[in-house]
């Protein structure tokens, strides 16, 4: 969206929002970029005075705003605030930074492949949320789909009906994307939005509206009487778009059905729409259908913009499938994938339900009595159990037990809000605390090159996660290895400086903590022996450990719990000494004082302690898929250590550490005699080995 300077007649303040510039103007009013008192940017739509002066309009406006605020935040720009009683009525929504779909296609060409599928899924998801709140968009079109860095978002839903009431014989909506029932002036329902969805997907794929361009009467006659021209579409998506463009609203798929088909592989073909009856009026010649120029070359500036937009849209495909599952889960009394929880006590007290919490009284949830951890079953382990159920029942039972242990919920995809919302809502209902692992910082764990623009996107993503958590209780494990692999150090040649990384982490902590008193945030504390206690203490201080709730240890190693706890205590004392003295060393006889940072320990893989190879390797890579290891202590806050807030399962027991060559040639691990899956991929044999070697045993 293009930002223009405020004009002489524009207000500088609306309610509690400072106005920074103009984003656009439509039939209902002017849209401004605003900022709330906390510095969060928002979009403020100021309703035209001629409309706001009508008492009937204000009543309709209040009803429509109330309905729009019920819309779930799935791929939409939600309504945040409104004042229907002000001298000039206004509406406030989330500000989405990014070009519209229309601008992106005109500048960079049509979408293809997974990017097109992702866009279709995101819009279907948005319509599912909008229709689920009893709202009809009425004006879905390319300019109302914004391509943000975290995926497409639909805007301006729920208020087109107001504009409809302000005109009598004029056409309401954008003609090229209107449904036949809109053209005819008939009753408009959710099926009308599905028709517009099909038109918009067709535009994204072909670069032109499916009913062409030209005069308004020409376009409207084509919509009512002619079949669409669908360029750039094939396979299942072509079937879906064709079905959505049926002239008969009753034969179009619903938004939920669109989501179901888009998240299923392979997609069953939908029946074609019934043939159109003989038109009452003859359509004019097909003027304005035109041809489309080829997309820009990849090396050009326009080509690079296109690549970024494709990536943002493609990321929604997986998110759409996941949110579909979450929506289906909440619609059944008995979930097909049950959540798991463990209840633990502190200092030997009897487990009780956690006390009721309010935003004013919430504190670090790990420092309460009777903490219950929440997560869904670990999906990969649960699937493996199902595979083995018949032929290997004992191994299947072990996988069931592994899947049942609460684990950190990974947030490492562009669209993470649905995952967060599902988890915090289910956790609240279960009386539990979810643990989120944020592992998304550009270059944060692998020293890969990154840019300032990517980091701005990351910080906005973190703010979105924080907003989704809200006042719910949650624990955040923030960016493992982000302080071990520090830019500018000998082991990380990533361009940049340590201070830049510190600033990025401090900003992320501030976003997660400010206004979210039930959220606890822990920073990367490394592990015993590497890179060293004094080095990690300096880095934690630089990253703002005083603003966080503590640090985490052992996510990249297999140190036994007693060793990891002793390292955590030493690191905590060293941080306190350095903060007290302002120095960079921690003499053994120094008094750390009473203000020591707390920590948590990853016990997901440390049941058997570290591995000591019996063979000699040029590079033993003791951290990489070490044999004979097992899962460790179950998640608990009953650690018996004042500074150790919890033992958590942060790592995944069944995730491969990558190709472990141990200094040899080839891909085969010389210790195991096999080629391991790529880093992060599920490895059933590894999971089974660690489940069998669990200490204490899995029960």
C-alpha positions in Angstrom: 0.0 0.0 0.0 1.4 3.4 -1.0 1.7 6.0 1.8 1.0 9.6 0.9 1.5 12.6 3.1 -1.4 14.1 5.0 -3.2 16.8 3.3 -4.1 20.2 4.7 -7.7 19.2 5.6 -6.8 15.8 7.1 -7.0 15.4 10.9 -3.7 14.6 12.8 -5.4 12.6 15.6 -8.5 10.3 15.6 -9.4 9.1 19.1 -6.2 7.7 20.6 -4.5 7.2 17.2 -2.0 9.6 15.7 -2.3 9.7 11.9 0.9 9.5 9.9 -0.2 9.5 6.3 -2.8 8.5 3.8 -3.1 4.9 2.5 -6.1 5.3 0.2 -9.7 6.5 -0.3 -12.8 4.6 -1.1 -16.6 5.1 -1.3 -17.0 5.0 2.5 -14.1 7.1 3.6 -10.3 7.7 3.8 -7.9 5.1 5.1 -4.9 6.5 7.1 -1.8 4.9 8.5 -2.1 5.4 12.3 -0.2 4.7 15.4 -1.5 3.8 18.9 0.0 5.1 22.1 2.1 2.0 22.4 3.7 2.6 19.0 1.9 -0.1 17.1 0.9 0.9 13.6 -2.7 0.4 12.5 -5.0 1.3 9.6 -7.6 3.9 10.5 -10.7 4.3 8.2 -12.4 7.6 8.7 -16.0 7.5 7.5 -17.2 10.2 5.2 -19.1 12.9 7.1 -22.1 12.7 4.7 -22.6 9.0 5.7 -21.8 9.4 9.4 -24.4 12.1 9.7 -27.2 9.6 9.0 -28.5 7.9 12.2 -29.5 4.8 10.3 -26.0 4.5 8.9 -24.5 4.7 12.3 -26.8 1.9 13.6 -25.8 -0.3 10.6 -22.2 0.6 11.1 -22.3 -0.5 14.7 -23.9 -3.9 13.8 -21.4 -4.6 11.0 -18.4 -3.6 13.1 -19.6 -5.9 15.9 -19.9 -8.8 13.4 -16.5 -8.0 11.8 -14.8 -8.1 15.2 -15.9 -11.7 15.6 -13.9 -12.8 12.6 -11.0 -15.1 13.6 -7.5 -13.8 12.7 -6.8 -16.4 10.0 -5.2 -14.6 7.0 -7.3 -11.5 7.7 -6.5 -8.0 8.9 -8.7 -8.0 12.0 -10.8 -5.2 13.3 -9.1 -3.8 16.4 -11.2 -0.8 17.4 -14.0 1.4 16.3 -16.0 4.4 17.5 -19.5 4.7 16.1 -20.5 7.6 18.4 -17.6 10.0 17.6 -18.3 13.1 15.6 -16.7 11.3 12.7 -17.1 7.6 12.9 -14.0 5.5 12.4 -12.8 1.9 12.2 -9.3 0.6 13.1 -7.8 -2.6 11.7 -4.4 -4.3 11.8 -1.9 -2.5 9.4 -0.6 -4.9 6.8 2.6 -3.8 5.1 2.9 -5.1 1.6 1.6 -4.7 -1.9 -1.8 -5.7 -3.0 -2.2 -8.8 -5.1 -3.3 -6.5 -8.0 -0.1 -4.4 -7.8 2.1 -7.4 -7.5 0.7 -9.2 -10.5 0.8 -6.0 -12.6 4.4 -5.3 -11.6 5.8 -8.8 -11.5 3.5 -11.1 -13.5 1.2 -14.0 -12.6 1.8 -16.4 -9.8 2.7 -20.0 -10.4 2.9 -23.4 -8.7 3.0 -23.5 -4.9 2.8 -19.7 -4.7 -0.6 -19.7 -6.5 -1.8 -22.7 -4.4 -0.7 -20.8 -1.2 -2.6 -17.7 -2.2 -5.8 -19.7 -3.0 -5.5 -21.5 0.4 -5.0 -18.2 2.3 -8.0 -16.6 0.7 -10.1 -19.6 1.4 -9.0 -19.7 5.0 -9.9 -16.0 5.3 -13.3 -16.6 3.9 -13.8 -19.5 6.2 -13.1 -17.2 9.2 -15.3 -14.4 7.8 -18.2 -16.6 7.0 -17.9 -18.3 10.3 -18.6 -15.0 12.0 -21.7 -14.5 10.0 -20.2 -11.9 7.8 -20.2 -11.7 4.0 -17.3 -9.8 2.4 -19.1 -8.6 -0.8 -16.0 -7.1 -2.4 -13.2 -9.6 -2.5 -10.8 -8.6 -5.3 -7.1 -8.3 -5.9 -6.8 -4.9 -4.3 -8.3 -6.3 -1.1 -5.7 -9.0 -0.8 -2.4 -7.8 0.6 0.8 -9.8 0.3 2.5 -9.3 3.6 5.8 -10.9 4.5 4.0 -13.5 6.5 1.6 -14.4 3.8 -1.6 -13.0 2.0 -4.2 -11.2 4.1 -7.7 -10.3 3.2 -8.9 -6.8 4.2 -12.1 -4.7 4.1 -14.4 -7.5 5.1 -17.8 -7.0 6.7 -18.4 -3.4 5.8 -19.3 -3.5 2.0 -22.9 -3.9 3.0 -22.8 -0.4 4.4 -21.8 1.0 1.1 -24.5 -1.0 -0.5 -27.1 0.7 1.6 -25.9 4.1 0.6 -26.7 3.7 -3.1 -29.8 2.8 -4.9 -29.3 2.0 -8.6 -25.4 2.2 -8.7 -23.3 -0.9 -8.9 -21.7 -1.8 -5.6 -18.4 -3.6 -5.7 -15.8 -4.1 -8.5 -17.6 -5.3 -11.6 -15.0 -7.7 -12.8 -15.2 -9.7 -9.5 -18.9 -9.5 -8.8 -21.1 -12.6 -8.7 -24.1 -13.1 -11.0 -26.4 -12.6 -8.0 -24.8 -9.2 -7.2 -25.2 -8.2 -10.8 -28.9 -9.2 -10.7 -29.5 -7.4 -7.4 -30.5 -10.7 -5.7 -29.8 -11.8 -2.2 -26.1 -12.0 -1.6 -24.6 -14.7 0.7 -21.3 -16.5 1.3 -21.5 -18.2 -2.1 -21.1 -14.7 -3.7 -17.7 -14.4 -2.0 -16.7 -17.9 -3.3 -17.4 -16.6 -6.8 -15.2 -13.6 -6.2 -12.5 -16.0 -4.8 -12.5 -17.8 -8.1 -12.3 -14.6 -10.0 -9.4 -13.4 -7.9 -7.5 -16.7 -8.1 -8.0 -16.6 -11.9 -6.5 -13.1 -12.0 -3.5 -14.2 -10.0 -2.9 -17.1 -12.3 -3.6 -15.4 -15.6 -2.9 -11.7 -15.0 -6.3 -10.6 -16.2 -9.9 -10.9 -14.8 -11.6 -14.1 -16.0 -14.4 -12.1 -17.6 -12.1 -9.6 -19.3 -12.2 -5.8 -19.2 -14.2 -3.2 -21.1 -17.3 -1.2 -20.2 -19.2 -2.0 -17.1 -22.3 -3.3 -19.0 -20.0 -5.5 -21.1 -18.4 -7.1 -18.1 -21.6 -7.7 -16.3 -23.2 -9.4 -19.3 -20.2 -11.7 -19.5 -20.5 -12.6 -15.8 -24.2 -13.5 -16.2 -24.0 -15.3 -19.6 -20.5 -16.4 -20.5 -18.0 -19.0 -19.3 -14.8 -17.5 -17.8 -11.4 -17.6 -19.6 -9.1 -19.4 -17.1 -5.4 -18.8 -18.1 -2.5 -20.3 -16.1 -4.7 -22.8 -14.2 -4.5 -26.6 -14.4 -5.2 -29.7 -12.4 -7.1 -29.7 -9.1 -7.0 -25.9 -8.7 -8.6 -25.4 -12.1 -11.4 -27.7 -11.0 -11.9 -25.7 -7.9 -11.9 -22.4 -9.6 -14.3 -23.7 -12.3 -16.7 -25.0 -9.6 -16.5 -21.7 -7.7 -17.5 -19.7 -10.9 -20.8 -21.6 -11.3 -23.6 -19.3 -12.2 -25.8 -21.1 -9.7 -24.8 -20.2 -6.1 -26.2 -23.4 -4.7 -23.6 -25.5 -6.7 -20.5 -23.6 -5.6 -18.2 -25.1 -2.9 -18.2 -23.5 0.5 -15.1 -21.8 1.9 -14.6 -24.8 4.2 -14.8 -27.2 1.2 -12.3 -25.1 -0.6 -9.9 -25.4 2.4 -10.6 -29.1 2.6 -9.7 -29.7 -1.0 -6.7 -27.4 -1.0 -5.2 -29.1 2.0 -5.7 -32.6 0.6 -3.3 -34.4 -1.7 -4.3 -35.4 -4.3 -7.3 -33.1 -4.6 -10.4 -35.0 -5.8 -11.9 -33.3 -8.9 -15.1 -31.4 -8.3 -18.0 -31.9 -10.6 -18.2 -29.2 -13.3 -20.9 -26.6 -12.8 -24.1 -27.2 -14.6 -24.4 -25.8 -18.2 -25.5 -22.2 -18.4 -29.1 -21.8 -19.7 -29.7 -19.9 -22.9 -28.9 -16.2 -22.1 -31.7 -13.7 -22.2 -29.6 -11.2 -23.9 -26.7 -11.6 -26.4 -23.3 -10.7 -25.0 -21.3 -8.0 -26.7 -18.1 -8.9 -28.6 -15.3 -10.1 -26.3 -13.5 -6.7 -26.2 -10.8 -6.2 -23.7 -9.8 -9.8 -23.1 -6.3 -9.0 -24.4 -3.1 -10.8 -23.9 -0.6 -10.8 -21.1 3.1 -9.9 -21.3 5.6 -12.6 -20.0 6.8 -12.3 -16.4 10.0 -10.3 -15.8 13.4 -12.1 -16.0 14.5 -13.4 -12.6 17.7 -11.3 -12.6 15.8 -7.9 -12.8 14.6 -5.9 -9.9 11.0 -6.8 -10.8 12.0 -10.4 -11.0 13.5 -10.3 -7.5 10.3 -8.7 -6.2 8.4 -11.5 -7.8 10.6 -14.1 -6.1 10.0 -12.6 -2.7 6.2 -12.5 -3.3 6.2 -16.1 -4.5 8.0 -17.2 -1.4 5.6 -15.3 0.9 2.6 -16.9 -0.8 4.0 -20.4 -1.0 4.6 -20.4 2.8 0.8 -20.4 3.3 0.2 -23.8 1.8 1.4 -25.7 4.8 -0.1 -23.2 7.2 -3.5 -23.6 5.5 -3.4 -27.3 5.9 -2.5 -27.0 9.6 -5.2 -24.5 10.4 -7.7 -26.6 8.6 -6.8 -29.5 11.0 -7.0 -27.1 13.9 -10.5 -25.9 12.9 -11.7 -29.5 12.5 -10.2 -30.4 15.9 -12.3 -27.8 17.6 -15.5 -28.9 16.0 -15.4 -32.4 17.5 -16.2 -33.4 21.0 -13.4 -36.0 20.9 -10.3 -34.8 19.2 -8.5 -37.2 16.9 -5.2 -35.8 18.1 -5.5 -35.4 21.9 -3.3 -32.9 23.8 -0.9 -34.2 26.4 -0.1 -32.7 29.8 1.9 -33.4 32.9 1.3 -31.9 36.3 4.2 -31.2 38.6 4.7 -29.6 41.9 7.2 -27.3 43.5 9.0 -28.1 46.8 7.0 -31.3 47.3 3.5 -29.6 47.5 0.4 -31.5 46.4 -0.6 -30.8 42.8 -3.6 -28.5 42.5 -5.3 -26.7 39.7 -3.4 -23.5 38.9 -5.0 -20.4 40.3 -7.1 -18.1 38.3 -5.0 -15.4 36.6 -5.6 -11.9 35.4 -3.4 -9.6 33.3 -2.6 -7.6 36.5 -1.5 -10.6 38.6 0.2 -12.8 36.0 3.8 -13.7 36.5 6.3 -16.3 35.2 4.1 -19.4 34.9 7.0 -21.7 35.7 7.4 -20.4 39.2 3.9 -21.4 40.3 2.9 -24.6 42.1 1.0 -27.3 40.3 2.2 -26.4 36.8 0.6 -28.4 34.0 2.4 -28.4 30.6 0.3 -28.4 27.5 0.9 -29.6 24.0 -0.7 -31.8 21.4 0.7 -35.3 20.9 4.0 -35.3 19.0 2.7 -35.9 15.6 5.6 -37.8 14.0 5.8 -40.2 17.0 2.0 -40.7 16.9 2.0 -41.5 13.2 4.9 -44.0 13.7 2.9 -45.7 16.4 0.0 -46.1 14.0 2.3 -47.5 11.3 3.7 -50.1 13.7 0.5 -50.9 15.6 -0.3 -54.2 13.9 3.1 -55.7 13.2 5.2 -54.2 16.0 2.8 -53.6 18.9 5.5 -53.2 21.6 7.4 -50.6 19.6 4.1 -48.9 18.7 3.2 -48.7 22.5 6.6 -47.1 23.1 6.0 -44.5 20.4 2.6 -43.8 21.9 4.3 -43.1 25.2 6.9 -40.9 23.5 4.2 -38.9 21.7 2.4 -38.3 24.9 5.2 -36.3 26.6 4.6 -32.5 26.4 7.2 -30.9 24.1 8.0 -27.5 22.9 5.7 -26.2 20.0 7.9 -25.1 17.1 7.4 -21.7 15.6 9.6 -21.6 12.5 7.2 -20.8 9.7 6.1 -17.4 8.3 2.5 -18.0 9.3 2.7 -19.0 13.0 -0.3 -17.2 14.4 -2.8 -20.0 13.8 -0.5 -22.4 15.7 -0.1 -20.0 18.6 -3.8 -19.2 18.8 -4.8 -22.9 18.7 -2.2 -23.7 21.4 -2.9 -20.9 23.9 -6.7 -21.4 23.6 -6.5 -25.2 24.1 -4.0 -24.7 26.9 -6.2 -22.3 28.7 -9.1 -24.7 28.5 -6.9 -27.5 29.8 -5.5 -25.3 32.6 -1.9 -25.8 31.2 1.1 -23.8 30.0 2.4 -24.2 26.4 6.1 -23.9 25.7 6.9 -22.3 22.3 10.3 -22.7 20.6 10.9 -19.7 18.4 13.6 -20.6 15.9 13.1 -18.2 13.0 15.7 -15.5 13.2 17.5 -15.0 9.9 21.0 -16.4 10.4 20.2 -17.0 14.1 21.4 -20.6 14.3 23.4 -21.3 11.2 25.4 -18.1 10.5 23.7 -17.8 7.1 23.9 -14.3 5.5 20.9 -12.1 6.0 19.9 -8.5 5.5 18.3 -5.6 7.4 15.0 -6.0 5.5 14.7 -9.7 6.6 15.3 -8.7 10.2 12.6 -6.1 10.1 10.2 -8.8 8.8 11.4 -11.1 11.6 10.7 -8.4 14.3 7.2 -7.8 12.9 6.7 -11.6 12.9 7.7 -11.7 16.6 5.3 -8.9 17.4 2.5 -10.9 15.7 3.3 -13.9 17.9 3.2 -11.8 21.0 -0.1 -10.3 20.0 -1.5 -13.8 19.5 -0.4 -14.9 22.9 -1.9 -11.8 24.5 -2.6 -12.3 28.2 -2.4 -16.1 28.1 0.3 -18.0 30.0 3.2 -19.1 27.8 6.9 -19.9 27.9 9.1 -18.8 25.0 12.5 -20.5 24.2 14.0 -17.8 22.1 16.3 -18.7 19.3 18.6 -21.6 20.2 22.2 -21.1 19.1 21.6 -17.4 18.6 24.3 -16.5 21.2 26.5 -19.5 20.6 26.7 -18.7 16.9 27.4 -15.0 17.3 28.2 -12.7 14.2 31.7 -11.4 14.2 33.2 -14.3 16.2 35.7 -16.8 15.0 33.2 -19.6 14.6 30.6 -17.4 12.8 31.8 -15.3 9.9 28.3 -14.0 9.3 28.4 -10.3 8.3 27.5 -8.1 11.1 28.4 -7.5 14.7 27.7 -9.0 18.1 26.0 -5.8 19.1 23.6 -6.1 16.2 22.6 -9.6 17.3 22.2 -8.3 20.9 19.9 -5.5 19.7 17.8 -7.9 17.7 17.4 -10.2 20.7 16.6 -7.3 23.0 13.9 -6.1 20.7 12.4 -9.5 20.4 12.3 -9.9 24.2 10.7 -6.5 24.6 8.0 -7.4 22.1 7.3 -10.7 23.8 7.3 -9.3 27.3 5.7 -5.8 27.0 2.0 -5.9 27.7 2.1 -9.7 28.1 2.6 -10.4 31.8 1.9 -14.1 31.5 4.8 -14.7 29.0 8.2 -16.0 30.2 11.1 -15.6 27.8 14.4 -17.5 28.0 17.6 -16.7 26.1 20.3 -19.0 24.6 22.7 -20.1 27.4 24.7 -22.6 25.3 25.9 -25.8 27.0 28.7 -27.0 29.3 32.2 -26.6 27.8 31.3 -24.6 24.8 31.8 -21.7 24.2 32.6 -21.2 27.9 30.9 -19.8 31.0 32.5 -16.3 30.9 31.9 -15.9 27.2 28.2 -16.9 27.5 27.8 -14.6 30.5 29.0 -11.6 28.5 26.7 -12.5 25.7 23.7 -12.9 27.9 24.3 -9.5 29.5 24.7 -8.0 26.0 21.4 -9.6 24.9 19.5 -8.2 27.8 19.2 -11.1 30.3 17.9 -8.6 32.8 14.8 -8.1 30.6 14.2 -11.8 30.1 13.1 -14.4 32.6 16.4 -16.4 32.3 18.3 -18.6 29.9 18.1 -22.2 28.6 20.9 -24.8 28.4 21.6 -28.1 26.7 19.5 -27.8 23.5 22.5 -28.7 21.3 24.1 -31.2 23.6 23.4 -34.4 25.6 24.9 -33.5 29.0 23.2 -35.3 31.8 20.8 -33.3 33.9 23.1 -32.9 37.0 25.9 -31.6 34.8 23.6 -29.3 32.9 22.2 -27.9 36.2 25.7 -27.3 37.6 26.6 -25.4 34.4 23.4 -23.4 34.6 24.2 -22.4 38.2 27.8 -21.5 37.3 26.6 -19.4 34.4 24.0 -17.7 36.5 26.5 -16.8 39.2 28.9 -15.5 36.5 26.3 -13.2 35.0 25.5 -11.8 38.5 29.2 -11.2 39.2 29.7 -9.4 35.9 26.6 -7.3 36.4 27.8 -6.4 39.8 31.4 -5.6 38.9 31.1 -4.4 35.3 34.0 -6.7 34.5 34.4 -9.6 32.0 35.7 -12.3 34.3 34.2 -14.4 37.1 36.8 -15.1 39.9 35.9 -18.2 41.8 35.9 -16.4 45.1 33.6 -13.5 43.9 30.3 -13.1 45.6 27.4 -13.1 43.0 25.0 -11.5 45.4 21.3 -12.4 45.6 20.0 -11.4 42.2 20.8 -14.5 40.1 19.1 -15.2 36.8 17.1 -18.4 36.5 17.3 -21.1 33.8 15.6 -24.1 32.3 17.2 -27.4 31.1 16.5 -29.3 27.9 16.1 -33.0 29.0 14.6 -34.4 25.8 17.7 -36.4 24.8 20.1 -36.5 27.8 18.9 -39.6 29.6 22.1 -41.5 29.0 24.4 -38.5 29.1 27.0 -37.5 26.4 28.5 -40.0 24.0 32.2 -41.0 24.1 33.2 -42.8 20.9 35.4 -45.9 21.2 36.6 -45.5 17.6 38.9 -42.7 16.6 37.5 -40.2 14.1 39.1 -37.1 12.5 36.0 -35.2 13.7 33.9 -37.4 16.0 30.9 -35.0 16.0 29.7 -36.2 19.3 26.6 -34.0 19.0 25.5 -35.6 15.7 23.1 -38.5 16.1 25.2 -40.1 18.9 24.3 -43.8 19.3 22.9 -45.3 22.5 21.4 -42.1 23.8 17.9 -41.9 25.5 15.3 -39.4 26.4 15.7 -37.8 29.9 13.6 -36.6 32.7 10.0 -35.6 31.8 9.0 -32.0 31.8 8.6 -30.7 35.3 9.1 -27.7 37.5 9.9 -29.9 40.5 13.6 -29.6 39.9 14.7 -29.3 43.6 16.9 -26.4 42.5 16.0 -22.8 43.3 17.5 -21.4 40.1 16.3 -24.2 37.7 12.7 -23.2 36.8 12.0 -26.4 34.8 13.2 -29.4 32.9 11.6 -29.1 29.4 11.6 -31.2 26.2 12.8 -28.5 23.8 14.6 -30.7 21.3 12.9 -33.6 19.5 14.0 -37.1 20.4 13.3 -38.4 16.9 14.8 -35.6 14.8 17.9 -36.3 12.9 21.0 -34.2 13.5 21.9 -34.4 9.8 24.5 -36.3 7.8 27.2 -37.3 10.3 30.4 -38.0 8.3 32.7 -37.7 11.4 35.6 -36.6 9.2 35.2 -39.3 6.6 34.2 -39.1 2.9 30.7 -39.9 1.7 27.3 -39.5 3.3 27.3 -42.6 5.4 27.7 -42.3 9.1 30.7 -44.6 9.9 29.5 -45.2 13.4 25.9 -46.3 12.5 26.7 -47.6 9.0 23.7 -45.8 7.4 23.0 -42.5 5.7 21.0 -40.4 8.2 18.1 -38.3 7.2 18.7 -34.6 6.7 18.9 -32.3 9.7 15.5 -31.9 11.4 13.8 -34.8 9.6 12.0 -37.5 11.5 14.0 -40.7 11.9 11.9 -43.6 13.3 14.9 -45.8 14.3 16.5 -43.0 16.2 13.3 -42.2 18.0 12.8 -45.8 19.0 16.4 -46.1 20.2 16.0 -43.1 22.4 12.7 -44.2 23.7 14.1 -47.6 24.6 17.1 -46.0 26.4 14.9 -43.6 28.3 16.1 -42.7 31.8 13.8 -42.8 33.7 11.9 -45.3 31.5 8.9 -44.2 29.5 5.7 -45.4 31.2 
